[in-house]
Amino acid sequence: MRLNKFACILLALLLVLLAGCSGRAAEVKQADFSFNTPEGYSLSDVTDESCNIVSDEGGAIIGGITVTSLKPKLLSNENSTTEIMTYLQNEFHKTNNVEFIALYGGKENPSVTINLTKIADDTGEKAHFRHIFFEKDAVVYHMWFDLDVVDQPTVDEIVACSTKKKMREVFL
């Protein structure tokens, strides 16, 4: 009888351990931040998972690049907007008070661009962002820009310089 009680307790502990592991977030792959930037801009604060895009003149952070846990197949599926917006709301903007437009590059050019306006809950003040999701070496990257700090031609130049030619054709 004593052995059965011990086996039941051991089995219960094992089930609790397995249940706890099943709720873990997907592991983020280590990023490769060997992106080119145009003259006047550089990457800073590079970690295994993210970096900032800064203006060399004044050092203002104008955007950044982050490796995500999103699956590459989402980038060519127009029905994946909910998953990508959930990522943005949980990992980046921390609010549901946003307006956005999502543009998909299609199967030939798997990428997603989201023009997003974040609205402050308390003041109603608006902040404008461009988010670009693309794949490099089987990893989905999130490149973002604060459009209240940097102008659109600069964003286009940085995207063209730092991403594949195939992707540049969609966004320019």
GULUM-420311 format. One record per residue: residue number from 1; residue in one letter; x, y, z negated of N, C-alpha, C in turn. Coordinates in nm, 3 decimals. Layout:
// GULUM-420311
+-----+------+---------+---------+---------+---------+---------+---------+---------+---------+---------+
! pos ! code !     n.u !     n.v !     n.w !    ca.u !    ca.v !    ca.w !     c.u !     c.v !     c.w !
+-----+------+---------+---------+---------+---------+---------+---------+---------+---------+---------+
! NUM !    A !       X !       Y !       Z !       X !       Y !       Z !       X !       Y !       Z !
...
+-----+------+---------+---------+---------+---------+---------+---------+---------+---------+---------+
This chain:
// GULUM-420311
+-----+------+---------+---------+---------+---------+---------+---------+---------+---------+---------+
! pos ! code !     n.u !     n.v !     n.w !    ca.u !    ca.v !    ca.w !     c.u !     c.v !     c.w !
+-----+------+---------+---------+---------+---------+---------+---------+---------+---------+---------+
!   1 !    M !   0.082 !  -0.120 !   0.000 !   0.000 !   0.000 !   0.000 !   0.087 !   0.126 !   0.000 !
!   2 !    R !   0.196 !   0.120 !  -0.077 !   0.285 !   0.233 !  -0.087 !   0.349 !   0.264 !   0.048 !
!   3 !    L !   0.384 !   0.164 !   0.126 !   0.444 !   0.183 !   0.258 !   0.345 !   0.249 !   0.353 !
!   4 !    N !   0.219 !   0.209 !   0.351 !   0.117 !   0.269 !   0.439 !   0.095 !   0.416 !   0.407 !
!   5 !    K !   0.095 !   0.452 !   0.276 !   0.076 !   0.591 !   0.237 !   0.194 !   0.675 !   0.285 !
!   6 !    F !   0.316 !   0.622 !   0.271 !   0.436 !   0.690 !   0.317 !   0.434 !   0.707 !   0.469 !
!   7 !    A !   0.395 !   0.603 !   0.541 !   0.387 !   0.609 !   0.687 !   0.284 !   0.712 !   0.732 !
!   8 !    C !   0.172 !   0.721 !   0.662 !   0.068 !   0.820 !   0.696 !   0.119 !   0.963 !   0.675 !
!   9 !    I !   0.190 !   0.984 !   0.564 !   0.245 !   1.117 !   0.536 !   0.348 !   1.153 !   0.642 !
!  10 !    L !   0.435 !   1.058 !   0.676 !   0.536 !   1.082 !   0.778 !   0.472 !   1.112 !   0.913 !
!  11 !    L !   0.369 !   1.038 !   0.949 !   0.298 !   1.061 !   1.074 !   0.232 !   1.199 !   1.074 !
!  12 !    A !   0.172 !   1.239 !   0.962 !   0.108 !   1.370 !   0.952 !   0.211 !   1.481 !   0.968 !
!  13 !    L !   0.328 !   1.466 !   0.905 !   0.434 !   1.566 !   0.920 !   0.482 !   1.576 !   1.063 !
!  14 !    L !   0.496 !   1.462 !   1.129 !   0.539 !   1.460 !   1.268 !   0.437 !   1.530 !   1.358 !
!  15 !    L !   0.308 !   1.507 !   1.334 !   0.204 !   1.572 !   1.413 !   0.203 !   1.723 !   1.391 !
!  16 !    V !   0.224 !   1.768 !   1.267 !   0.230 !   1.911 !   1.239 !   0.350 !   1.973 !   1.311 !
!  17 !    L !   0.463 !   1.906 !   1.308 !   0.582 !   1.955 !   1.377 !   0.559 !   1.965 !   1.527 !
!  18 !    L !   0.500 !   1.862 !   1.586 !   0.474 !   1.864 !   1.730 !   0.372 !   1.971 !   1.767 !
!  19 !    A !   0.271 !   1.990 !   1.685 !   0.170 !   2.092 !   1.713 !   0.233 !   2.232 !   1.707 !
!  20 !    G !   0.323 !   2.254 !   1.614 !   0.392 !   2.383 !   1.604 !   0.478 !   2.411 !   1.725 !
!  21 !    C !   0.542 !   2.309 !   1.779 !   0.628 !   2.328 !   1.896 !   0.548 !   2.355 !   2.022 !
!  22 !    S !   0.427 !   2.305 !   2.030 !   0.349 !   2.323 !   2.152 !   0.304 !   2.466 !   2.170 !
!  23 !    G !   0.301 !   2.546 !   2.064 !   0.259 !   2.685 !   2.074 !   0.372 !   2.781 !   2.105 !
!  24 !    R !   0.492 !   2.733 !   2.126 !   0.606 !   2.819 !   2.155 !   0.593 !   2.884 !   2.291 !
!  25 !    A !   0.641 !   3.006 !   2.299 !   0.642 !   3.076 !   2.427 !   0.744 !   3.009 !   2.519 !
!  26 !    A !   0.721 !   3.021 !   2.648 !   0.814 !   2.964 !   2.745 !   0.950 !   3.031 !   2.730 !
!  27 !    E !   1.055 !   2.953 !   2.743 !   1.189 !   3.009 !   2.732 !   1.220 !   3.095 !   2.853 !
!  28 !    V !   1.283 !   3.206 !   2.826 !   1.324 !   3.297 !   2.932 !   1.463 !   3.255 !   2.979 !
!  29 !    K !   1.478 !   3.240 !   3.109 !   1.608 !   3.204 !   3.164 !   1.704 !   3.322 !   3.154 !
!  30 !    Q !   1.833 !   3.292 !   3.147 !   1.932 !   3.399 !   3.141 !   1.934 !   3.473 !   3.274 !
!  31 !    A !   1.940 !   3.603 !   3.265 !   1.930 !   3.687 !   3.384 !   2.065 !   3.711 !   3.450 !
!  32 !    D !   2.059 !   3.744 !   3.577 !   2.175 !   3.787 !   3.653 !   2.150 !   3.932 !   3.693 !
!  33 !    F !   2.214 !   4.024 !   3.623 !   2.192 !   4.166 !   3.648 !   2.299 !   4.225 !   3.739 !
!  34 !    S !   2.333 !   4.151 !   3.843 !   2.429 !   4.202 !   3.941 !   2.353 !   4.273 !   4.053 !
!  35 !    F !   2.282 !   4.378 !   4.017 !   2.206 !   4.458 !   4.112 !   2.288 !   4.580 !   4.150 !
!  36 !    N !   2.279 !   4.619 !   4.276 !   2.343 !   4.742 !   4.320 !   2.251 !   4.859 !   4.290 !
!  37 !    T !   2.311 !   4.974 !   4.263 !   2.234 !   5.096 !   4.245 !   2.295 !   5.204 !   4.334 !
!  38 !    P !   2.213 !   5.298 !   4.379 !   2.268 !   5.406 !   4.462 !   2.355 !   5.498 !   4.378 !
!  39 !    E !   2.434 !   5.578 !   4.447 !   2.520 !   5.675 !   4.379 !   2.435 !   5.766 !   4.291 !
!  40 !    G !   2.482 !   5.788 !   4.169 !   2.410 !   5.874 !   4.075 !   2.327 !   5.797 !   3.975 !
!  41 !    Y !   2.319 !   5.664 !   3.990 !   2.239 !   5.581 !   3.900 !   2.318 !   5.457 !   3.865 !
!  42 !    S !   2.295 !   5.406 !   3.745 !   2.367 !   5.286 !   3.702 !   2.281 !   5.206 !   3.605 !
!  43 !    L !   2.327 !   5.084 !   3.577 !   2.261 !   4.998 !   3.479 !   2.335 !   5.015 !   3.346 !
!  44 !    S !   2.259 !   5.021 !   3.236 !   2.321 !   5.034 !   3.105 !   2.251 !   4.942 !   3.007 !
!  45 !    D !   2.311 !   4.925 !   2.891 !   2.253 !   4.843 !   2.783 !   2.216 !   4.704 !   2.835 !
!  46 !    V !   2.304 !   4.643 !   2.913 !   2.277 !   4.512 !   2.973 !   2.287 !   4.404 !   2.866 !
!  47 !    T !   2.181 !   4.324 !   2.853 !   2.179 !   4.208 !   2.764 !   2.153 !   4.085 !   2.850 !
!  48 !    D !   2.130 !   3.971 !   2.787 !   2.097 !   3.849 !   2.861 !   1.958 !   3.856 !   2.925 !
!  49 !    E !   1.872 !   3.948 !   2.877 !   1.734 !   3.951 !   2.922 !   1.690 !   4.083 !   2.986 !
!  50 !    S !   1.767 !   4.190 !   2.969 !   1.720 !   4.318 !   3.023 !   1.834 !   4.418 !   3.038 !
!  51 !    C !   1.802 !   4.527 !   3.107 !   1.894 !   4.640 !   3.119 !   1.812 !   4.764 !   3.151 !
!  52 !    N !   1.873 !   4.879 !   3.130 !   1.810 !   5.006 !   3.165 !   1.868 !   5.057 !   3.295 !
!  53 !    I !   1.788 !   5.132 !   3.369 !   1.835 !   5.205 !   3.486 !   1.844 !   5.350 !   3.442 !
!  54 !    V !   1.963 !   5.408 !   3.452 !   1.984 !   5.543 !   3.401 !   2.038 !   5.635 !   3.510 !
!  55 !    S !   2.008 !   5.763 !   3.492 !   2.065 !   5.866 !   3.578 !   2.203 !   5.898 !   3.523 !
!  56 !    D !   2.304 !   5.896 !   3.609 !   2.440 !   5.926 !   3.564 !   2.452 !   6.072 !   3.519 !
!  57 !    E !   2.366 !   6.156 !   3.571 !   2.365 !   6.297 !   3.533 !   2.266 !   6.315 !   3.418 !
!  58 !    G !   2.318 !   6.325 !   3.299 !   2.232 !   6.344 !   3.182 !   2.200 !   6.215 !   3.108 !
!  59 !    G !   2.215 !   6.100 !   3.172 !   2.193 !   5.971 !   3.106 !   2.049 !   5.936 !   3.075 !
!  60 !    A !   1.952 !   6.001 !   3.140 !   1.811 !   5.972 !   3.114 !   1.775 !   5.832 !   3.163 !
!  61 !    I !   1.701 !   5.759 !   3.081 !   1.649 !   5.628 !   3.123 !   1.531 !   5.652 !   3.215 !
!  62 !    I !   1.543 !   5.606 !   3.338 !   1.436 !   5.627 !   3.436 !   1.358 !   5.498 !   3.461 !
!  63 !    G !   1.410 !   5.386 !   3.414 !   1.345 !   5.258 !   3.434 !   1.428 !   5.147 !   3.374 !
!  64 !    G !   1.400 !   5.025 !   3.420 !   1.473 !   4.911 !   3.369 !   1.442 !   4.785 !   3.447 !
!  65 !    I !   1.514 !   4.680 !   3.413 !   1.493 !   4.549 !   3.474 !   1.491 !   4.447 !   3.361 !
!  66 !    T !   1.393 !   4.359 !   3.364 !   1.378 !   4.256 !   3.262 !   1.355 !   4.123 !   3.329 !
!  67 !    V !   1.412 !   4.018 !   3.275 !   1.381 !   3.884 !   3.321 !   1.254 !   3.842 !   3.248 !
!  68 !    T !   1.163 !   3.776 !   3.319 !   1.036 !   3.736 !   3.259 !   1.026 !   3.585 !   3.249 !
!  69 !    S !   0.922 !   3.540 !   3.181 !   0.892 !   3.397 !   3.176 !   0.785 !   3.360 !   3.279 !
!  70 !    L !   0.749 !   3.455 !   3.366 !   0.649 !   3.429 !   3.469 !   0.702 !   3.329 !   3.571 !
!  71 !    K !   0.613 !   3.251 !   3.627 !   0.651 !   3.153 !   3.728 !   0.654 !   3.219 !   3.866 !
!  72 !    P !   0.754 !   3.185 !   3.949 !   0.764 !   3.246 !   4.082 !   0.640 !   3.230 !   4.169 !
!  73 !    K !   0.565 !   3.121 !   4.152 !   0.446 !   3.100 !   4.236 !   0.339 !   3.207 !   4.215 !
!  74 !    L !   0.342 !   3.278 !   4.101 !   0.246 !   3.385 !   4.077 !   0.264 !   3.502 !   4.174 !
!  75 !    L !   0.384 !   3.518 !   4.225 !   0.414 !   3.634 !   4.308 !   0.349 !   3.628 !   4.445 !
!  76 !    S !   0.307 !   3.512 !   4.488 !   0.242 !   3.502 !   4.619 !   0.093 !   3.469 !   4.606 !
!  77 !    N !   0.040 !   3.474 !   4.484 !  -0.099 !   3.441 !   4.459 !  -0.175 !   3.566 !   4.417 !
!  78 !    E !  -0.260 !   3.617 !   4.503 !  -0.335 !   3.738 !   4.473 !  -0.432 !   3.720 !   4.357 !
!  79 !    N !  -0.459 !   3.597 !   4.317 !  -0.546 !   3.571 !   4.204 !  -0.471 !   3.571 !   4.071 !
!  80 !    S !  -0.342 !   3.607 !   4.072 !  -0.262 !   3.603 !   3.950 !  -0.253 !   3.739 !   3.880 !
!  81 !    T !  -0.332 !   3.835 !   3.924 !  -0.327 !   3.969 !   3.864 !  -0.349 !   3.964 !   3.714 !
!  82 !    T !  -0.443 !   3.882 !   3.668 !  -0.472 !   3.873 !   3.525 !  -0.349 !   3.830 !   3.446 !
!  83 !    E !  -0.277 !   3.728 !   3.495 !  -0.158 !   3.680 !   3.424 !  -0.048 !   3.786 !   3.422 !
!  84 !    I !  -0.029 !   3.854 !   3.533 !   0.076 !   3.957 !   3.538 !   0.039 !   4.076 !   3.451 !
!  85 !    M !  -0.087 !   4.118 !   3.453 !  -0.130 !   4.228 !   3.367 !  -0.123 !   4.190 !   3.219 !
!  86 !    T !  -0.154 !   4.065 !   3.187 !  -0.140 !   4.019 !   3.049 !   0.005 !   4.030 !   3.004 !
!  87 !    Y !   0.098 !   3.992 !   3.092 !   0.241 !   4.007 !   3.062 !   0.272 !   4.155 !   3.034 !
!  88 !    L !   0.228 !   4.245 !   3.122 !   0.257 !   4.387 !   3.105 !   0.197 !   4.441 !   2.975 !
!  89 !    Q !   0.075 !   4.402 !   2.945 !   0.010 !   4.453 !   2.825 !   0.074 !   4.397 !   2.698 !
!  90 !    N !   0.117 !   4.273 !   2.700 !   0.178 !   4.212 !   2.581 !   0.324 !   4.250 !   2.564 !
!  91 !    E !   0.398 !   4.259 !   2.672 !   0.543 !   4.277 !   2.664 !   0.590 !   4.420 !   2.688 !
!  92 !    F !   0.508 !   4.501 !   2.752 !   0.558 !   4.632 !   2.794 !   0.474 !   4.748 !   2.741 !
!  93 !    H !   0.348 !   4.753 !   2.775 !   0.266 !   4.869 !   2.741 !   0.195 !   4.859 !   2.607 !
!  94 !    K !   0.172 !   4.740 !   2.557 !   0.109 !   4.718 !   2.426 !  -0.028 !   4.785 !   2.413 !
!  95 !    T !  -0.099 !   4.798 !   2.522 !  -0.234 !   4.855 !   2.519 !  -0.315 !   4.800 !   2.636 !
!  96 !    N !  -0.446 !   4.802 !   2.621 !  -0.535 !   4.764 !   2.730 !  -0.590 !   4.886 !   2.802 !
!  97 !    N !  -0.555 !   5.005 !   2.754 !  -0.609 !   5.128 !   2.809 !  -0.523 !   5.174 !   2.927 !
!  98 !    V !  -0.539 !   5.103 !   3.041 !  -0.461 !   5.131 !   3.160 !  -0.550 !   5.129 !   3.285 !
!  99 !    E !  -0.504 !   5.198 !   3.387 !  -0.564 !   5.189 !   3.521 !  -0.452 !   5.144 !   3.612 !
! 100 !    F !  -0.482 !   5.056 !   3.707 !  -0.374 !   5.006 !   3.792 !  -0.422 !   4.965 !   3.929 !
! 101 !    I !  -0.327 !   4.957 !   4.020 !  -0.346 !   4.901 !   4.154 !  -0.234 !   4.801 !   4.175 !
! 102 !    A !  -0.269 !   4.679 !   4.215 !  -0.168 !   4.575 !   4.240 !  -0.157 !   4.550 !   4.390 !
! 103 !    L !  -0.033 !   4.545 !   4.439 !  -0.006 !   4.519 !   4.580 !   0.080 !   4.393 !   4.590 !
! 104 !    Y !   0.036 !   4.297 !   4.671 !   0.108 !   4.171 !   4.686 !   0.182 !   4.167 !   4.818 !
! 105 !    G !   0.304 !   4.114 !   4.815 !   0.386 !   4.103 !   4.935 !   0.347 !   3.986 !   5.023 !
! 106 !    G !   0.271 !   3.891 !   4.972 !   0.227 !   3.775 !   5.049 !   0.322 !   3.657 !   5.037 !
! 107 !    K !   0.286 !   3.548 !   5.104 !   0.365 !   3.424 !   5.096 !   0.504 !   3.439 !   5.158 !
! 108 !    E !   0.514 !   3.520 !   5.264 !   0.643 !   3.538 !   5.330 !   0.737 !   3.623 !   5.245 !
! 109 !    N !   0.682 !   3.703 !   5.159 !   0.760 !   3.797 !   5.078 !   0.703 !   3.802 !   4.936 !
! 110 !    P !   0.722 !   3.694 !   4.858 !   0.658 !   3.687 !   4.727 !   0.708 !   3.795 !   4.631 !
! 111 !    S !   0.623 !   3.894 !   4.608 !   0.654 !   4.004 !   4.518 !   0.523 !   4.075 !   4.485 !
! 112 !    V !   0.523 !   4.146 !   4.374 !   0.405 !   4.221 !   4.332 !   0.450 !   4.359 !   4.286 !
! 113 !    T !   0.383 !   4.462 !   4.336 !   0.406 !   4.598 !   4.291 !   0.279 !   4.646 !   4.223 !
! 114 !    I !   0.294 !   4.702 !   4.104 !   0.179 !   4.753 !   4.030 !   0.204 !   4.900 !   3.998 !
! 115 !    N !   0.117 !   4.984 !   4.049 !   0.117 !   5.125 !   4.011 !   0.021 !   5.137 !   3.894 !
! 116 !    L !   0.071 !   5.183 !   3.780 !  -0.006 !   5.178 !   3.657 !  -0.007 !   5.312 !   3.587 !
! 117 !    T !  -0.123 !   5.351 !   3.538 !  -0.137 !   5.470 !   3.454 !  -0.177 !   5.423 !   3.316 !
! 118 !    K !  -0.094 !   5.456 !   3.217 !  -0.121 !   5.422 !   3.077 !  -0.185 !   5.544 !   3.012 !
! 119 !    I !  -0.297 !   5.523 !   2.944 !  -0.371 !   5.632 !   2.883 !  -0.361 !   5.619 !   2.731 !
! 120 !    A !  -0.308 !   5.723 !   2.666 !  -0.293 !   5.721 !   2.520 !  -0.431 !   5.715 !   2.455 !
! 121 !    D !  -0.447 !   5.622 !   2.362 !  -0.576 !   5.603 !   2.296 !  -0.621 !   5.726 !   2.218 !
! 122 !    D !  -0.527 !   5.795 !   2.155 !  -0.564 !   5.906 !   2.068 !  -0.578 !   6.040 !   2.140 !
! 123 !    T !  -0.494 !   6.066 !   2.240 !  -0.496 !   6.198 !   2.305 !  -0.551 !   6.197 !   2.447 !
! 124 !    G !  -0.556 !   6.079 !   2.509 !  -0.599 !   6.070 !   2.648 !  -0.489 !   6.107 !   2.746 !
! 125 !    E !  -0.369 !   6.139 !   2.694 !  -0.255 !   6.175 !   2.781 !  -0.218 !   6.055 !   2.869 !
! 126 !    K !  -0.182 !   6.084 !   2.993 !  -0.151 !   5.980 !   3.089 !  -0.002 !   5.972 !   3.117 !
! 127 !    A !   0.049 !   5.848 !   3.129 !   0.187 !   5.822 !   3.167 !   0.182 !   5.731 !   3.289 !
! 128 !    H !   0.270 !   5.755 !   3.386 !   0.263 !   5.685 !   3.515 !   0.387 !   5.596 !   3.535 !
! 129 !    F !   0.362 !   5.472 !   3.577 !   0.469 !   5.374 !   3.594 !   0.454 !   5.299 !   3.725 !
! 130 !    R !   0.565 !   5.253 !   3.776 !   0.565 !   5.157 !   3.887 !   0.636 !   5.032 !   3.834 !
! 131 !    H !   0.570 !   4.918 !   3.853 !   0.625 !   4.788 !   3.812 !   0.640 !   4.702 !   3.936 !
! 132 !    I !   0.757 !   4.643 !   3.953 !   0.782 !   4.556 !   4.066 !   0.829 !   4.421 !   4.013 !
! 133 !    F !   0.760 !   4.316 !   4.051 !   0.796 !   4.180 !   4.012 !   0.850 !   4.110 !   4.136 !
! 134 !    F !   0.967 !   4.049 !   4.123 !   1.028 !   3.980 !   4.236 !   1.112 !   3.864 !   4.184 !
! 135 !    E !   1.145 !   3.773 !   4.275 !   1.222 !   3.654 !   4.239 !   1.366 !   3.667 !   4.287 !
! 136 !    K !   1.457 !   3.624 !   4.201 !   1.599 !   3.614 !   4.236 !   1.651 !   3.489 !   4.166 !
! 137 !    D !   1.703 !   3.394 !   4.243 !   1.758 !   3.270 !   4.189 !   1.659 !   3.196 !   4.100 !
! 138 !    A !   1.535 !   3.184 !   4.144 !   1.427 !   3.111 !   4.076 !   1.386 !   3.175 !   3.943 !
! 139 !    V !   1.421 !   3.301 !   3.923 !   1.381 !   3.375 !   3.804 !   1.298 !   3.495 !   3.850 !
! 140 !    V !   1.188 !   3.523 !   3.779 !   1.106 !   3.639 !   3.811 !   1.155 !   3.758 !   3.729 !
! 141 !    Y !   1.191 !   3.864 !   3.801 !   1.237 !   3.988 !   3.738 !   1.126 !   4.092 !   3.742 !
! 142 !    H !   1.128 !   4.178 !   3.643 !   1.034 !   4.290 !   3.633 !   1.117 !   4.418 !   3.636 !
! 143 !    M !   1.108 !   4.491 !   3.746 !   1.175 !   4.621 !   3.758 !   1.068 !   4.728 !   3.737 !
! 144 !    W !   1.095 !   4.822 !   3.649 !   0.995 !   4.925 !   3.621 !   1.059 !   5.064 !   3.628 !
! 145 !    F !   0.973 !   5.161 !   3.656 !   1.015 !   5.300 !   3.663 !   0.912 !   5.389 !   3.595 !
! 146 !    D !   0.960 !   5.486 !   3.521 !   0.876 !   5.588 !   3.460 !   0.861 !   5.700 !   3.561 !
! 147 !    L !   0.746 !   5.708 !   3.628 !   0.725 !   5.804 !   3.735 !   0.708 !   5.947 !   3.685 !
! 148 !    D !   0.703 !   5.965 !   3.552 !   0.701 !   6.100 !   3.497 !   0.843 !   6.152 !   3.476 !
! 149 !    V !   0.943 !   6.065 !   3.495 !   1.083 !   6.102 !   3.478 !   1.158 !   6.100 !   3.611 !
! 150 !    V !   1.115 !   6.015 !   3.703 !   1.186 !   5.998 !   3.830 !   1.087 !   6.010 !   3.945 !
! 151 !    D !   1.131 !   6.068 !   4.056 !   1.041 !   6.088 !   4.170 !   1.037 !   5.963 !   4.260 !
! 152 !    Q !   0.935 !   5.958 !   4.343 !   0.912 !   5.842 !   4.429 !   1.026 !   5.814 !   4.527 !
! 153 !    P !   1.085 !   5.914 !   4.594 !   1.196 !   5.885 !   4.684 !   1.315 !   5.819 !   4.613 !
! 154 !    T !   1.340 !   5.858 !   4.487 !   1.448 !   5.795 !   4.410 !   1.414 !   5.650 !   4.379 !
! 155 !    V !   1.290 !   5.626 !   4.341 !   1.245 !   5.487 !   4.316 !   1.266 !   5.403 !   4.441 !
! 156 !    D !   1.222 !   5.455 !   4.555 !   1.236 !   5.381 !   4.681 !   1.384 !   5.351 !   4.710 !
! 157 !    E !   1.471 !   5.447 !   4.686 !   1.613 !   5.430 !   4.712 !   1.674 !   5.323 !   4.620 !
! 158 !    I !   1.636 !   5.325 !   4.493 !   1.689 !   5.225 !   4.398 !   1.638 !   5.086 !   4.434 !
! 159 !    V !   1.510 !   5.074 !   4.466 !   1.453 !   4.945 !   4.504 !   1.523 !   4.893 !   4.629 !
! 160 !    A !   1.541 !   4.978 !   4.729 !   1.605 !   4.937 !   4.854 !   1.749 !   4.893 !   4.830 !
! 161 !    C !   1.817 !   4.960 !   4.741 !   1.958 !   4.931 !   4.716 !   1.975 !   4.805 !   4.630 !
! 162 !    S !   1.882 !   4.778 !   4.541 !   1.903 !   4.672 !   4.443 !   1.830 !   4.541 !   4.472 !
! 163 !    T !   1.744 !   4.539 !   4.572 !   1.672 !   4.415 !   4.604 !   1.704 !   4.370 !   4.745 !
! 164 !    K !   1.658 !   4.251 !   4.777 !   1.683 !   4.193 !   4.909 !   1.622 !   4.278 !   5.020 !
! 165 !    K !   1.682 !   4.272 !   5.137 !   1.629 !   4.343 !   5.255 !   1.486 !   4.302 !   5.282 !
! 166 !    K !   1.457 !   4.174 !   5.267 !   1.323 !   4.123 !   5.292 !   1.221 !   4.197 !   5.206 !
! 167 !    M !   1.254 !   4.224 !   5.080 !   1.163 !   4.291 !   4.991 !   1.154 !   4.441 !   5.022 !
! 168 !    R !   1.264 !   4.501 !   5.062 !   1.265 !   4.644 !   5.093 !   1.162 !   4.679 !   5.199 !
! 169 !    E !   1.145 !   4.592 !   5.296 !   1.053 !   4.621 !   5.407 !   0.910 !   4.635 !   5.359 !
! 170 !    V !   0.873 !   4.568 !   5.248 !   0.738 !   4.575 !   5.197 !   0.714 !   4.705 !   5.121 !
! 171 !    F !   0.815 !   4.752 !   5.048 !   0.793 !   4.863 !   4.958 !   0.829 !   4.999 !   5.014 !
! 172 !    L !   0.895 !   5.004 !   5.128 !   0.933 !   5.135 !   5.183 !   0.845 !   5.175 !   5.299 !
+-----+------+---------+---------+---------+---------+---------+---------+---------+---------+---------+
